[in-house]
Amino acid sequence: MRTPEVAEGGDELLDQAQMRAEIERICASQEFRRSEQCRRFLAHVCDLALRGEVEQIKEYSIGVEVFHRASDYSPAEDGVVRRQAHILRRKLEAYYANEGRTDKVRVEIPVGQYAPVFRLQTPGGSLSSQPGGGPPERNYPKMLALVAGALLLAGASYMIGRLGARPSTAGGVPASRAAAVPKQVEEVWGAWLRDPAGVTICFANSKVAVVHNVPDTTLADSHPEHFRPDARAEQGLRQFFGFAPGGYLFYRPSEMKTGVAESIAAVNLAEMFGRYGIPVRAKESRLLNWGDLRTGNFILLGHNEANPWVDKLLHKYPFRLGDSLGIRRYIVNTRQAPGEKPTYFKEAAATSTDPVIEYGLVSMLPGLDDRRLLLLVTGLDGQATQMASEFLSQPGRLEQVISRLKAVAPSHSGTWYFQLVLRAEVRERLATRADIVALRVLNP
């Protein structure tokens, strides 16, 4: 039996009573009160750890016991545990930045594992700096919409390069690849996988504002690119981000490179191509030109406000993004079929327990040159883009796509070109499930 990992500082030791009391405090907090799934997740893994059964904390068992998945549940095809772990980590960070700042004990779920770590905090809310105590908590500025786009693009580009750089034959395709490719992947991606030219993933360039909270009002700020929100805007920002009262806020404009969810979507797709030995590169949409599109296979991510190529490339196809003017994005259905909507807008949650509904558009198209290929993954928000990438990269999800394609075009042969609209349920800014609500098979 393995005991929970306890990172302690000083001469004081943590006992189980302290750790269990901390778990109860967290679950009763304002941050966790409306998130039953996070409470169940945290209680489950902490209970196992405190009983000395850390080895039982596995993704599969969490999926079955916490999220009630069936016994044939496959973590590779259903990412519910990974998505909820991301939410849980974020909520724990928010809790210790506010309500739990003075707690004696700190609970963490480190990235890359689901077993909890218990740490001793100093009275000021920082972690012990003695050996084994873990790094001190840092007060990073919170952001409006994105965290650190420049770093995200650099990190995602690095990951794409690593994931797409798998050994291959002189022709660019591994000798053993064909036997290893699942039939669902071959059905949808075959033409891409047979092209030794590889793939370039093109990131959107979003324009955002980074919000800073300055607790000390005596610190003057005269930077020409720092702007102060008016009283109403400041109240809304404080409420949204959970800033403590006092001090003042300022924001600064920034052309960020890409969003968190789009970076994850890119890594999902790059990992799939890398698995089959296909080289993958990264590029920003602002650096793309028509010559590039004529000579390579491209995957473009992002909506039309952040990626101008979306409107240019979709203007003649049945589904497009509407001209939202930055107010409310939507998908336009120019050839409405029975049971379909003419437009697809983001839908707010009706109650506190209902999901937000978002939509994503997937467009698998021929390239400008008949020998090349294009894929546009354009969610109304990043969460739908991320969910669309899972539909396109996981064999189980691809099976759903193929079933719908063959229902529309049962005698089709060759490369599939199509557009589909995904309806995604989003809880706490992460997509938890998705369904195909409209589809067109294209005959270019």
N, C-alpha and C positions, 0 to 999 in steps of 0.2 A: 504493500500500500504506500502511495506517495502522499505526503502532506502538502498543503498549499504552500506556494512560494511566498515567503514573508521577507520583505526588504526593510530592515529596521535600522535605526540610528541611535546613538547614545547608549546608555546603559539600560534603558527601559525596554522591556519585552512586551510584545503583543500577545494577548491570550485569546482563546476562542470567543469568550464572552464579549470582548471589545469588538472583534471582527463581526460577530453576528449582530451586535447592536448597531454597528455602522451600516450593515446591509438593510436593517429595518428602517434606519433614518433615511437612507437613500430612497427606498421604495415608498415612504410616506411623504417625500418631499414634493414641492410644487412642480419641479422639473419632471418627476416621474409619475405624478398622480394620474395623468391622463394617458399614460402609455402602458397598458397592461402587458403587451408583448415584451417590452423591455424589462418590466418588473419580473415576469416569469423567467426570462432568459437569465437575468442576473441572479435571481434566487436559485435557479437550477444549478448553474455552474459553481456558485459559491457553496451551496450545500454539499455538492459532491466533493469539492476541494476540502472543505472543513471536516468531512468524514474520512479524509485520507484516500479518496477514490479519484485522484486527478487523472489517472489513466483512462477513466471512463468518459472523460469530457472529449467527445468526438463530434465532428460535424453531423454525421449520420444520426447519432443518438439524440442530439439536440433537435434536429429536424423532426424526428419521430415523437419525442417526449414533450418538447416545448411547443412546436408548431403543428403537431398532430398530422404529420405526413404519414402516408401509408407505408407498410413494411417494404414495398418495392421502390420506395423513394430513392432517387439517384442524386446525390449532391452535385455531380458533374453537370446535370441538366436542370436542376432547380437550385438557384442560388439564394434561397430565402435566408439561410443561416448567415451567409456572408453579408448579405444586405442588412440584416437586423443587427449583426455584430458591429457594422459600421455606425448604425444609428445609436446603438448602446454606447460605444466609445465616445461618440459626440455628446451624448447626454451626460455621461459621467464628467467629461471635461467642463460642460456648462454648469453642472451641479457644483463642482469644486471651485469654479470661478466665482460663484455667488453664494448660494445657501450653505454649501459645505466648506467654505473657505477656512473656517475656524475648527473644523472637525479634527479630532486627534488622529484618526485613521483615514487612509485614502485607499480606495479600491480601484484597480485598473485592469483592463483586459488588453494586454499588449497586442499590437498588430502582428499577425502571423500565428496567433494561438487563441484558444477560447478559454483557457484556464486563467482564473483571476490571480492577481498579485496584490498583496496587502502591504501598504507602506505606512510609516509613521510620519505625520506632519508636525512641523514646528508650530507654535502658537500663531505665527503670522500667516500660516496657510501654505508656506513653501515646504518642499520635501527636504529631509535631512541630507546634508552634503557629505556626511561621513561615508566611508566605503560601504557599499551594499545598500545605501539608502536611495539610490536612483538619482537622476538629474533633477535640479530644482525646476519648479514650474516657472515658465516665462510668460510675461504679459504681452503677447503679440497683439497688434491692432486687428480688430475685426473688420471684415470687408462687406461691402454691399455687393451681393450676388456671387462674387468669386473670392478665392482665397489668395492665390498667388499665381496668376496666369503665366507669367514669364517662366517661373520655375516649373509649372505644370508642363508647359510645352517642352522645356528642356528635358524634364524627366520622362515624359511620354515619348519624346523623340529618341532618347537613349534606349528606353525599353523596346521601342519598335525596332531600332537597329539591332539590339541583342536578340529579340525574339525572331526577327526575320533573317538572321544570319546563321542558318543551319547548313550543315554540309550538303553539297549537291554534286552532281556529275558535271562534266565539262559543258553539257548542254543546259545547265541551270536547274534540272529536275533530278532529284535523287532516284537512283535506280530502284529502290524499294518503295517509292512513294505510292504508286498506283495500288499496290496490294494493301497499303495501310489506310487509304482514304475511305471513310464510310460512304456507303452508297448515297446517303442523303446529301453529303457534302459534294460528292461527284456530280450529282444531279443538278445542283444549283450553281456550283462554283467550278465545274469541270473546265470551262474555257479559260478561266483565270489561272487555274492550276497548271494547265498545259502550256502556258506562255512563259518562256524563260526570261522575258523582260521584267517580270516582277510587278510590284504594285507600289504606288505612291499614295499615302494617306494625307489628305489636305485638311488642315485645321482652320476653323473660323477665327476671325479676329474681332472679338467683342470690345465694345467701348463701355467702361464701367467707372464707378467712383469708389475710392477706398475711404472708408470712414474711420476716423481716429477719435478716441475719447481721451481727453487730457484732464486728469483729476485736479491738477494744480492750476488754479486760475491766475496765479501770479506769473506764469510763464507766457510771455507775449509771443505772438505768432504773426509775422509780417511777410511770410513767404508769398510771392505773387501767384503761385498755383494752388494755394490753400484757400478754401472758401467756407464760410460759416453758413449753416442752414438757418432759416427763420425759425421762430418759436414753434410753429405747428410741425414743421418738418423734423426739428430736433426731438420733439415729443414722440413722434412716430418712430424715429430711428432708435431712440432709447428703449422704447417698448419692444421693437422687433428684435434687437440684439441683446436685450437684457442688461444694458449699461446701468451701473449704479448711479443714484442721484449725485448731483454736484459736478463741478468742473465744467468743461465746455467741449463741444464737438466741432470738428472741421472735416471736410472731405477734399480729396484731390482727384481730378480726372486722370484716367489711365487707359491706354489702349492695351487691354490685356490680350494675351496670345490665344488662350483657349480656356474652356470651362472644365471643372472637375469631371462632370459626367461624360463630356466629350472625350476627355483624356482616357477615361476608363473604357469607353467604347472603342477608341483607337487601339488600346492595348488588347482588348478582347479579339479584335479582328487580326491584329498583327500576330498574336499568339497562334491563331488558327493557321495563318499562312506559314508562319515559321515552323509549325508542326510538320508541314508537308514540303519544307525545303524551298519555299518561294521567297525571294528577297523582297524586303519591304523598306521603303524610304518615307520620310516625313517632309512636309512643305507647308508653309503658311499660305492662306488663300490670297493675301495681298501680293504675294510674289508669283502667283500663277498667271500664265498667259495662254492664248489660243494655240500657240506653237507647242506648248507642253501637252495640251490635251490631244493634239493630233499624233503625238509620238509615244504616248504612254497609257497605261491602265491606271485610272484614278478613282479613289474613294474620297468623296467630299462630305465633310461633316458640318452641321450647324444650320441655323435658320437663315432666312434671307436678310435679316438686319445685320448679321455678323459675317455672312459669306455672300458677296454679291453675285457669285457664280450660280447660285441656286436659281434665281429668276431667269438668268440667261440660258440655262440648260433645260429648264422645265417648261418654257413658254408654250411649246407645241404638244404637251402631253396632257392626258385626262385630269390628273391631279397636280395642283400647283399650290404654292403658298400665296395667301392673299396679301394685298398691300395694306399692312396694319398701321403704317406711319408711327410705329413704336408704341401704340396704345394697346392693342390686343391682337396677338398673332392668331392665324387660322389657316386651315387647309381648304382649298376650293375644289369642289367636285364638278367639273365642267360637263360631264356626261353621266348624269345621275341615273343609277339603276334602281329598280324597285327595292324598297326597304332601306335605301341609303339616304344620308343627309346631303343637302347641297353644300353645306359648309360644316367644318369641324372646329369648334372652339374649345379652349380649356374650360372645364366646368368646376366651379367651386364646390366644396363639400357641403351637403345639405345640413348635416349635423356634425358634432365634434367627433363622432365615431365613424363617419363615412369617409371614404377616400376622395381626394381630388382626382378628377379625370383629365388626363392629358392625351394628346394624340401625336403620333409620329408618322412620317411618310418615308417609305422605302422605295427608291426608284432604281431598278436594275436596267441599265440602258446600253445600247451600242455606243461605241466611241465615235468621235468625229471622223476618224479613219475606220473603215470597216474591220480592220484587223485589231482594233483596240476596244476597250470596255470602260464603262462608267458606272459607278454606284453613288447615289446621293442618299445620305441618311440624315433626314431633316426633321427633328422633333420640334414641337412648339416650345418645349423647354428641354433642358439637358437630360432630365430623367427619362423622357421618352426616347431620346437618342440612344442612351445607354441600354434601355430595354430592347430597342430595335437591333442593336449589335449582338445581343444575346440570341435573339431569334435567328440571326444570320450566321452565327458561329457555332451553335450547339446542335448536334445531330437530332436530338429529340425535338427541338423547336423547328428545325428545318423540315421535319416530317410533316408538321402542320402546314407549313408553307406549300410543300409539294402536293399535299392532299388537296388544298384549295386550288392550286394551279391546274391539276389534272381534272378536277371537277369542272373547270371552265373550258379547258382545251384538252380533252381526253386523247386526241390523236396527234398531239404535238410531238415533234422530234427535234433534236438539236438544242442549241442554247436557249435558255429561258430569258426573255426580257419581260419585265412586269413592273407594275406599281402596286403597292399595298398600303393601306392605312391601318395602323395599330392603335387600339384603345388601351391605354395604360392606367392602372389604378395606382395612385401615389399616396403613400402615407409617410408623414414626417420627411418629405422631400426625397424619398426613395421609391422607385417603382416596385411594387410587390407582385403584380401579375399583369398580363397583357393578352389581348385577343385581336384577331384580324377581323375588321369590320367592313372592309371594302377591298376589292382586288380587281386589277385589269391585266390581262395578258396582252402584251404589245406585239405587233407584227410589223417591225420597221422595214 
